[in-house]
Amino acid sequence: MAKIFTQTSDQHSTVVEQERQFVYTIHRCPVCWGRHGLDKPVCFVAAGLLQEGVKWVSVARVPDQ
């Protein structure tokens, strides 16, 4: 997902594999770039895409019978 976003948009993202986790970093988020001092999160779309991506790859897929 990070590679796709980095290649096809102005969102530069990386993934680093650590011993027990993956760290997905959005270095230049098009949603919140330039926003400062906000009292609430603004990256709901990015968080939702990551959550659904993890859900999609982690669920065992069984073909219909």
N, CA, C and O atoms as a CHARMM CRD file, in Angstrom:
* protein
*
  260
    1    1 MET  N      0.82700  -1.18300   0.00000 PROA 1      0.00000
    2    1 MET  CA     0.00000   0.00000   0.00000 PROA 1      0.00000
    3    1 MET  C      0.87600   1.25300   0.00000 PROA 1      0.00000
    4    1 MET  O      0.58500   2.21700  -0.70700 PROA 1      0.00000
    5    2 ALA  N      1.94400   1.23500   0.79200 PROA 2      0.00000
    6    2 ALA  CA     2.84400   2.40000   0.83500 PROA 2      0.00000
    7    2 ALA  C      3.47000   2.65600  -0.52800 PROA 2      0.00000
    8    2 ALA  O      3.59100   3.80400  -0.95500 PROA 2      0.00000
    9    3 LYS  N      3.86400   1.59600  -1.20500 PROA 3      0.00000
   10    3 LYS  CA     4.48700   1.73900  -2.51900 PROA 3      0.00000
   11    3 LYS  C      3.50200   2.32600  -3.52900 PROA 3      0.00000
   12    3 LYS  O      3.86800   3.19400  -4.32200 PROA 3      0.00000
   13    4 ILE  N      2.27300   1.86200  -3.50200 PROA 4      0.00000
   14    4 ILE  CA     1.25700   2.37000  -4.43000 PROA 4      0.00000
   15    4 ILE  C      1.00400   3.85600  -4.19900 PROA 4      0.00000
   16    4 ILE  O      0.99700   4.63900  -5.14900 PROA 4      0.00000
   17    5 PHE  N      0.79600   4.24800  -2.94400 PROA 5      0.00000
   18    5 PHE  CA     0.54500   5.65600  -2.65800 PROA 5      0.00000
   19    5 PHE  C      1.74500   6.53600  -3.01900 PROA 5      0.00000
   20    5 PHE  O      1.56900   7.63800  -3.53900 PROA 5      0.00000
   21    6 THR  N      2.94600   6.06200  -2.75000 PROA 6      0.00000
   22    6 THR  CA     4.13700   6.84400  -3.04800 PROA 6      0.00000
   23    6 THR  C      4.31200   7.02500  -4.55900 PROA 6      0.00000
   24    6 THR  O      4.72000   8.09400  -5.01400 PROA 6      0.00000
   25    7 GLN  N      4.00500   5.98800  -5.32900 PROA 7      0.00000
   26    7 GLN  CA     4.20200   6.04800  -6.77700 PROA 7      0.00000
   27    7 GLN  C      3.09200   6.79400  -7.50800 PROA 7      0.00000
   28    7 GLN  O      3.33700   7.36500  -8.57100 PROA 7      0.00000
   29    8 THR  N      1.88200   6.80100  -6.96500 PROA 8      0.00000
   30    8 THR  CA     0.75500   7.34500  -7.71900 PROA 8      0.00000
   31    8 THR  C      0.18500   8.64600  -7.15600 PROA 8      0.00000
   32    8 THR  O     -0.76500   9.19100  -7.71700 PROA 8      0.00000
   33    9 SER  N      0.74300   9.14800  -6.06900 PROA 9      0.00000
   34    9 SER  CA     0.22100  10.38800  -5.48300 PROA 9      0.00000
   35    9 SER  C      1.36000  11.18400  -4.85800 PROA 9      0.00000
   36    9 SER  O      2.52300  10.78600  -4.93100 PROA 9      0.00000
   37   10 ASP  N      1.02200  12.29300  -4.25300 PROA 10     0.00000
   38   10 ASP  CA     2.04100  13.08200  -3.56300 PROA 10     0.00000
   39   10 ASP  C      2.19700  12.66500  -2.10200 PROA 10     0.00000
   40   10 ASP  O      2.86000  13.34700  -1.32100 PROA 10     0.00000
   41   11 GLN  N      1.58800  11.55300  -1.74500 PROA 11     0.00000
   42   11 GLN  CA     1.72900  11.02100  -0.38700 PROA 11     0.00000
   43   11 GLN  C      2.93300  10.08900  -0.35200 PROA 11     0.00000
   44   11 GLN  O      2.90100   9.01300  -0.94900 PROA 11     0.00000
   45   12 HSD  N      3.98600  10.49100   0.33600 PROA 12     0.00000
   46   12 HSD  CA     5.17900   9.66000   0.48200 PROA 12     0.00000
   47   12 HSD  C      5.03100   8.81900   1.74100 PROA 12     0.00000
   48   12 HSD  O      4.90700   9.35500   2.84200 PROA 12     0.00000
   49   13 SER  N      5.04400   7.49300   1.57300 PROA 13     0.00000
   50   13 SER  CA     4.84400   6.57000   2.69900 PROA 13     0.00000
   51   13 SER  C      5.93400   5.51600   2.71000 PROA 13     0.00000
   52   13 SER  O      6.47900   5.16300   1.66400 PROA 13     0.00000
   53   14 THR  N      6.25100   5.01600   3.89500 PROA 14     0.00000
   54   14 THR  CA     7.20700   3.92700   4.04000 PROA 14     0.00000
   55   14 THR  C      6.67800   2.91600   5.05800 PROA 14     0.00000
   56   14 THR  O      5.84600   3.23700   5.90600 PROA 14     0.00000
   57   15 VAL  N      7.18700   1.68200   4.94800 PROA 15     0.00000
   58   15 VAL  CA     6.87600   0.63200   5.92000 PROA 15     0.00000
   59   15 VAL  C      8.19500   0.06400   6.40000 PROA 15     0.00000
   60   15 VAL  O      9.06100  -0.28700   5.59900 PROA 15     0.00000
   61   16 VAL  N      8.34500  -0.02500   7.71800 PROA 16     0.00000
   62   16 VAL  CA     9.54700  -0.60200   8.31500 PROA 16     0.00000
   63   16 VAL  C      9.10900  -1.79900   9.14800 PROA 16     0.00000
   64   16 VAL  O      8.23400  -1.69000  10.00700 PROA 16     0.00000
   65   17 GLU  N      9.73400  -2.94500   8.88000 PROA 17     0.00000
   66   17 GLU  CA     9.42800  -4.14600   9.65100 PROA 17     0.00000
   67   17 GLU  C     10.33300  -4.19800  10.87300 PROA 17     0.00000
   68   17 GLU  O     11.55800  -4.17500  10.75900 PROA 17     0.00000
   69   18 GLN  N      9.71300  -4.26800  12.03100 PROA 18     0.00000
   70   18 GLN  CA    10.45400  -4.42600  13.27300 PROA 18     0.00000
   71   18 GLN  C     10.24400  -5.84800  13.77300 PROA 18     0.00000
   72   18 GLN  O      9.57700  -6.64600  13.11400 PROA 18     0.00000
   73   19 GLU  N     10.80000  -6.16600  14.91400 PROA 19     0.00000
   74   19 GLU  CA    10.75300  -7.53900  15.40600 PROA 19     0.00000
   75   19 GLU  C      9.33000  -8.07800  15.52400 PROA 19     0.00000
   76   19 GLU  O      9.06100  -9.20800  15.11500 PROA 19     0.00000
   77   20 ARG  N      8.41800  -7.28400  16.07700 PROA 20     0.00000
   78   20 ARG  CA     7.06200  -7.77800  16.32200 PROA 20     0.00000
   79   20 ARG  C      5.96900  -6.91000  15.70100 PROA 20     0.00000
   80   20 ARG  O      4.78900  -7.07700  16.01300 PROA 20     0.00000
   81   21 GLN  N      6.35700  -5.98800  14.82900 PROA 21     0.00000
   82   21 GLN  CA     5.35500  -5.08800  14.26300 PROA 21     0.00000
   83   21 GLN  C      5.87100  -4.45200  12.98100 PROA 21     0.00000
   84   21 GLN  O      7.06300  -4.49000  12.67600 PROA 21     0.00000
   85   22 PHE  N      4.95100  -3.87700  12.25600 PROA 22     0.00000
   86   22 PHE  CA     5.27400  -3.07200  11.08700 PROA 22     0.00000
   87   22 PHE  C      4.94100  -1.62800  11.42600 PROA 22     0.00000
   88   22 PHE  O      3.91800  -1.35300  12.05300 PROA 22     0.00000
   89   23 VAL  N      5.79700  -0.70900  11.01400 PROA 23     0.00000
   90   23 VAL  CA     5.54500   0.71700  11.24200 PROA 23     0.00000
   91   23 VAL  C      5.29400   1.35400   9.88000 PROA 23     0.00000
   92   23 VAL  O      6.19200   1.42500   9.04100 PROA 23     0.00000
   93   24 TYR  N      4.07200   1.81400   9.67400 PROA 24     0.00000
   94   24 TYR  CA     3.65900   2.47800   8.43800 PROA 24     0.00000
   95   24 TYR  C      3.69400   3.96700   8.71900 PROA 24     0.00000
   96   24 TYR  O      2.98800   4.45200   9.60300 PROA 24     0.00000
   97   25 THR  N      4.50800   4.69300   7.97400 PROA 25     0.00000
   98   25 THR  CA     4.65500   6.13300   8.19700 PROA 25     0.00000
   99   25 THR  C      4.25700   6.88900   6.93900 PROA 25     0.00000
  100   25 THR  O      4.74800   6.60600   5.84600 PROA 25     0.00000
  101   26 ILE  N      3.36600   7.84800   7.10600 PROA 26     0.00000
  102   26 ILE  CA     3.01300   8.75400   6.02300 PROA 26     0.00000
  103   26 ILE  C      3.83200  10.01700   6.25600 PROA 26     0.00000
  104   26 ILE  O      3.54500  10.78900   7.17100 PROA 26     0.00000
  105   27 HSD  N      4.84200  10.22600   5.43500 PROA 27     0.00000
  106   27 HSD  CA     5.75100  11.35400   5.62200 PROA 27     0.00000
  107   27 HSD  C      5.15700  12.67000   5.11900 PROA 27     0.00000
  108   27 HSD  O      5.45400  13.74200   5.64500 PROA 27     0.00000
  109   28 ARG  N      4.32400  12.56800   4.10400 PROA 28     0.00000
  110   28 ARG  CA     3.73200  13.76100   3.52000 PROA 28     0.00000
  111   28 ARG  C      2.26400  13.44400   3.21600 PROA 28     0.00000
  112   28 ARG  O      1.93400  12.98500   2.12200 PROA 28     0.00000
  113   29 CYS  N      1.40600  13.68800   4.17600 PROA 29     0.00000
  114   29 CYS  CA    -0.01000  13.36500   4.04600 PROA 29     0.00000
  115   29 CYS  C     -0.74300  14.50700   3.33400 PROA 29     0.00000
  116   29 CYS  O     -0.69400  15.64800   3.79300 PROA 29     0.00000
  117   30 PRO  N     -1.42100  14.21300   2.21700 PROA 30     0.00000
  118   30 PRO  CA    -2.11800  15.27700   1.49900 PROA 30     0.00000
  119   30 PRO  C     -3.31600  15.83400   2.26700 PROA 30     0.00000
  120   30 PRO  O     -3.76400  16.94200   1.97100 PROA 30     0.00000
  121   31 VAL  N     -3.83600  15.10900   3.22600 PROA 31     0.00000
  122   31 VAL  CA    -5.00500  15.56600   3.99600 PROA 31     0.00000
  123   31 VAL  C     -4.60200  16.58600   5.05600 PROA 31     0.00000
  124   31 VAL  O     -5.29100  17.58900   5.24400 PROA 31     0.00000
  125   32 CYS  N     -3.50000  16.34000   5.74600 PROA 32     0.00000
  126   32 CYS  CA    -3.15800  17.22400   6.85800 PROA 32     0.00000
  127   32 CYS  C     -1.90200  18.06400   6.62400 PROA 32     0.00000
  128   32 CYS  O     -1.44400  18.75800   7.53200 PROA 32     0.00000
  129   33 TRP  N     -1.34100  18.00500   5.41000 PROA 33     0.00000
  130   33 TRP  CA    -0.13100  18.77700   5.11400 PROA 33     0.00000
  131   33 TRP  C     -0.38300  20.26300   5.33100 PROA 33     0.00000
  132   33 TRP  O     -1.33100  20.81900   4.77500 PROA 33     0.00000
  133   34 GLY  N      0.44100  20.89700   6.11900 PROA 34     0.00000
  134   34 GLY  CA     0.33200  22.32700   6.36200 PROA 34     0.00000
  135   34 GLY  C     -0.61400  22.70900   7.47600 PROA 34     0.00000
  136   34 GLY  O     -0.70000  23.88500   7.83100 PROA 34     0.00000
  137   35 ARG  N     -1.32400  21.75300   8.03600 PROA 35     0.00000
  138   35 ARG  CA    -2.22800  22.06700   9.14600 PROA 35     0.00000
  139   35 ARG  C     -1.45400  21.98000  10.45200 PROA 35     0.00000
  140   35 ARG  O     -0.72900  21.01300  10.68400 PROA 35     0.00000
  141   36 HSD  N     -1.60200  22.97100  11.29000 PROA 36     0.00000
  142   36 HSD  CA    -0.88800  22.99500  12.56700 PROA 36     0.00000
  143   36 HSD  C     -1.84000  23.42700  13.67700 PROA 36     0.00000
  144   36 HSD  O     -2.76200  24.21100  13.44900 PROA 36     0.00000
  145   37 GLY  N     -1.60900  22.91400  14.86700 PROA 37     0.00000
  146   37 GLY  CA    -2.35400  23.36600  16.03300 PROA 37     0.00000
  147   37 GLY  C     -3.79900  22.91400  16.07700 PROA 37     0.00000
  148   37 GLY  O     -4.61900  23.53000  16.75800 PROA 37     0.00000
  149   38 LEU  N     -4.12400  21.84900  15.36500 PROA 38     0.00000
  150   38 LEU  CA    -5.49800  21.35900  15.41700 PROA 38     0.00000
  151   38 LEU  C     -5.70900  20.55800  16.69300 PROA 38     0.00000
  152   38 LEU  O     -4.79600  19.88100  17.16700 PROA 38     0.00000
  153   39 ASP  N     -6.89200  20.63400  17.23600 PROA 39     0.00000
  154   39 ASP  CA    -7.17100  19.93000  18.48600 PROA 39     0.00000
  155   39 ASP  C     -7.82500  18.57200  18.25700 PROA 39     0.00000
  156   39 ASP  O     -8.30300  17.94600  19.20200 PROA 39     0.00000
  157   40 LYS  N     -7.84900  18.10800  16.98600 PROA 40     0.00000
  158   40 LYS  CA    -8.43600  16.80400  16.69700 PROA 40     0.00000
  159   40 LYS  C     -7.72300  16.18700  15.50200 PROA 40     0.00000
  160   40 LYS  O     -7.14000  16.90600  14.69100 PROA 40     0.00000
  161   41 PRO  N     -7.76300  14.85200  15.38500 PROA 41     0.00000
  162   41 PRO  CA    -7.13500  14.17900  14.24300 PROA 41     0.00000
  163   41 PRO  C     -7.83700  14.53200  12.94200 PROA 41     0.00000
  164   41 PRO  O     -9.03800  14.80100  12.93200 PROA 41     0.00000
  165   42 VAL  N     -7.09200  14.53000  11.85100 PROA 42     0.00000
  166   42 VAL  CA    -7.67000  14.82500  10.54500 PROA 42     0.00000
  167   42 VAL  C     -7.40800  13.71500   9.52600 PROA 42     0.00000
  168   42 VAL  O     -7.84700  13.82600   8.38200 PROA 42     0.00000
  169   43 CYS  N     -6.72200  12.67900   9.90200 PROA 43     0.00000
  170   43 CYS  CA    -6.33700  11.63300   8.95700 PROA 43     0.00000
  171   43 CYS  C     -7.22400  10.38700   9.05000 PROA 43     0.00000
  172   43 CYS  O     -6.72200   9.26300   9.06000 PROA 43     0.00000
  173   44 PHE  N     -8.52100  10.58800   9.11700 PROA 44     0.00000
  174   44 PHE  CA    -9.43500   9.45800   9.22600 PROA 44     0.00000
  175   44 PHE  C     -9.41200   8.58200   7.97300 PROA 44     0.00000
  176   44 PHE  O     -9.53400   7.36100   8.07200 PROA 44     0.00000
  177   45 VAL  N     -9.26000   9.18500   6.81400 PROA 45     0.00000
  178   45 VAL  CA    -9.24000   8.41000   5.57300 PROA 45     0.00000
  179   45 VAL  C     -8.02100   7.50200   5.54400 PROA 45     0.00000
  180   45 VAL  O     -8.14600   6.32000   5.22200 PROA 45     0.00000
  181   46 ALA  N     -6.86100   8.01900   5.87000 PROA 46     0.00000
  182   46 ALA  CA    -5.63800   7.20300   5.88500 PROA 46     0.00000
  183   46 ALA  C     -5.74300   6.08000   6.90800 PROA 46     0.00000
  184   46 ALA  O     -5.37600   4.94100   6.61700 PROA 46     0.00000
  185   47 ALA  N     -6.23400   6.38300   8.08800 PROA 47     0.00000
  186   47 ALA  CA    -6.38900   5.35700   9.12500 PROA 47     0.00000
  187   47 ALA  C     -7.37000   4.28000   8.67500 PROA 47     0.00000
  188   47 ALA  O     -7.12900   3.09200   8.89200 PROA 47     0.00000
  189   48 GLY  N     -8.47400   4.68500   8.04900 PROA 48     0.00000
  190   48 GLY  CA    -9.45900   3.72000   7.57500 PROA 48     0.00000
  191   48 GLY  C     -8.90900   2.82300   6.47900 PROA 48     0.00000
  192   48 GLY  O     -9.17700   1.62100   6.47400 PROA 48     0.00000
  193   49 LEU  N     -8.14700   3.38600   5.55200 PROA 49     0.00000
  194   49 LEU  CA    -7.53600   2.57600   4.49400 PROA 49     0.00000
  195   49 LEU  C     -6.56900   1.54600   5.07900 PROA 49     0.00000
  196   49 LEU  O     -6.55900   0.39100   4.65300 PROA 49     0.00000
  197   50 LEU  N     -5.76500   1.95900   6.04300 PROA 50     0.00000
  198   50 LEU  CA    -4.82700   1.02200   6.67000 PROA 50     0.00000
  199   50 LEU  C     -5.56600  -0.07100   7.43200 PROA 50     0.00000
  200   50 LEU  O     -5.20000  -1.24200   7.33700 PROA 50     0.00000
  201   51 GLN  N     -6.59100   0.29200   8.18000 PROA 51     0.00000
  202   51 GLN  CA    -7.35900  -0.69800   8.93800 PROA 51     0.00000
  203   51 GLN  C     -8.01500  -1.72000   8.01200 PROA 51     0.00000
  204   51 GLN  O     -7.96100  -2.92100   8.27500 PROA 51     0.00000
  205   52 GLU  N     -8.62800  -1.25300   6.94000 PROA 52     0.00000
  206   52 GLU  CA    -9.27600  -2.17200   6.01000 PROA 52     0.00000
  207   52 GLU  C     -8.26200  -3.00400   5.24100 PROA 52     0.00000
  208   52 GLU  O     -8.53100  -4.16500   4.93400 PROA 52     0.00000
  209   53 GLY  N     -7.10100  -2.43700   4.92200 PROA 53     0.00000
  210   53 GLY  CA    -6.05600  -3.19900   4.25800 PROA 53     0.00000
  211   53 GLY  C     -5.54700  -4.33500   5.12500 PROA 53     0.00000
  212   53 GLY  O     -5.35500  -5.45000   4.64100 PROA 53     0.00000
  213   54 VAL  N     -5.32900  -4.06100   6.39900 PROA 54     0.00000
  214   54 VAL  CA    -4.88400  -5.10200   7.33400 PROA 54     0.00000
  215   54 VAL  C     -5.97300  -6.16000   7.49500 PROA 54     0.00000
  216   54 VAL  O     -5.68300  -7.35500   7.53400 PROA 54     0.00000
  217   55 LYS  N     -7.20800  -5.72400   7.58700 PROA 55     0.00000
  218   55 LYS  CA    -8.32900  -6.66300   7.70900 PROA 55     0.00000
  219   55 LYS  C     -8.39100  -7.57000   6.48000 PROA 55     0.00000
  220   55 LYS  O     -8.57600  -8.78100   6.60500 PROA 55     0.00000
  221   56 TRP  N     -8.23700  -6.98000   5.29600 PROA 56     0.00000
  222   56 TRP  CA    -8.33100  -7.73100   4.05600 PROA 56     0.00000
  223   56 TRP  C     -7.25100  -8.80400   3.94800 PROA 56     0.00000
  224   56 TRP  O     -7.53700  -9.93300   3.55100 PROA 56     0.00000
  225   57 VAL  N     -5.99600  -8.45600   4.30300 PROA 57     0.00000
  226   57 VAL  CA    -4.91000  -9.44200   4.16400 PROA 57     0.00000
  227   57 VAL  C     -4.88600 -10.44400   5.30400 PROA 57     0.00000
  228   57 VAL  O     -4.25800 -11.49400   5.17200 PROA 57     0.00000
  229   58 SER  N     -5.54400 -10.16000   6.41500 PROA 58     0.00000
  230   58 SER  CA    -5.46400 -11.06600   7.56700 PROA 58     0.00000
  231   58 SER  C     -6.61900 -12.04800   7.64400 PROA 58     0.00000
  232   58 SER  O     -6.54100 -13.00400   8.41600 PROA 58     0.00000
  233   59 VAL  N     -7.67900 -11.86100   6.88600 PROA 59     0.00000
  234   59 VAL  CA    -8.82100 -12.75700   6.92200 PROA 59     0.00000
  235   59 VAL  C     -8.59400 -13.90200   5.92500 PROA 59     0.00000
  236   59 VAL  O     -8.28300 -13.67800   4.75500 PROA 59     0.00000
  237   60 ALA  N     -8.75800 -15.12000   6.41900 PROA 60     0.00000
  238   60 ALA  CA    -8.60100 -16.28500   5.52800 PROA 60     0.00000
  239   60 ALA  C     -9.72300 -16.26200   4.49900 PROA 60     0.00000
  240   60 ALA  O    -10.89800 -16.15800   4.85100 PROA 60     0.00000
  241   61 ARG  N     -9.35800 -16.35800   3.25300 PROA 61     0.00000
  242   61 ARG  CA   -10.32200 -16.33500   2.16900 PROA 61     0.00000
  243   61 ARG  C    -10.61400 -17.76500   1.72600 PROA 61     0.00000
  244   61 ARG  O     -9.70500 -18.49500   1.33000 PROA 61     0.00000
  245   62 VAL  N    -11.85800 -18.15600   1.79200 PROA 62     0.00000
  246   62 VAL  CA   -12.27000 -19.48700   1.36500 PROA 62     0.00000
  247   62 VAL  C    -13.19700 -19.31300   0.16500 PROA 62     0.00000
  248   62 VAL  O    -14.18400 -18.58300   0.25400 PROA 62     0.00000
  249   63 PRO  N    -12.89800 -19.96800  -0.95100 PROA 63     0.00000
  250   63 PRO  CA   -13.75900 -19.82800  -2.13100 PROA 63     0.00000
  251   63 PRO  C    -15.16600 -20.35300  -1.83700 PROA 63     0.00000
  252   63 PRO  O    -15.35100 -21.27100  -1.03900 PROA 63     0.00000
  253   64 ASP  N    -16.15100 -19.74400  -2.50300 PROA 64     0.00000
  254   64 ASP  CA   -17.53100 -20.22900  -2.36900 PROA 64     0.00000
  255   64 ASP  C    -17.62600 -21.65400  -2.89400 PROA 64     0.00000
  256   64 ASP  O    -17.01600 -22.00200  -3.90500 PROA 64     0.00000
  257   65 GLN  N    -18.39800 -22.46700  -2.19300 PROA 65     0.00000
  258   65 GLN  CA   -18.54100 -23.86200  -2.62200 PROA 65     0.00000
  259   65 GLN  C    -19.94000 -24.13900  -3.06700 PROA 65     0.00000
  260   65 GLN  O    -20.25100 -25.26200  -3.46400 PROA 65     0.00000
